[in-house]
Amino acid sequence: MNAIHYTPIGIIHTPFKSAEGTPIQPKASNNAKATIEIFPSYVEGLKDLEGFSHLILLFHLHKVKHRNLTPTPYMDTVSRGVFATRAPARPNPIGFSIVELQKVEGNKLHIQQADMLDGTPLLDIKPFVPGFEPSGTVRIGWLADKIEQLNQVRDDGRFTKK
């Protein structure tokens, strides 16, 4: 298969300047505020976005230094298959977060619940619609006995160091 190339549609500006200490998921961010700057050629695509309270952001994990098919996730001490984690050291360093949209102001989106690094390239935005998501019993695998740690665990830089 041929290589796939993406072009960022904007840049995410957050208070997190280095990986160390960054929240590992939006829910653990203490409602950290951020601004997304959409590049001029994509501003027209923001039409009607202000009617949504939450957004799914897809972004490039630009500071990840290596790929690992069996990383040790932040909330564990055991290596796991990368596809059973949300670890950033992935075959394709694509991150996603569901964030709260505060307002749209020209080419800027003001959000909270940011968990990404300052300067993160934004690949896409999708509205979060709870009615589109699956319902029923959800299993969370190896995280079942660790999920309570979420608010205490922070990025320790393990995926951004060589």
Secondary structure, DSSP 8 states (H G I E B T S, - for coil): ---------EEEE-S--SSTT-BSSGGGSTT-EEEEEE-GGGGGGGTTGGG-SEEEEEEE-TT-----SS---TT-SS---GGGS--S--SS-EEEEEEEEEEEETTEEEEES--S-TTEEEEEEEE--GGGS--S----GGGGGTGGGTTT-B--STTT--
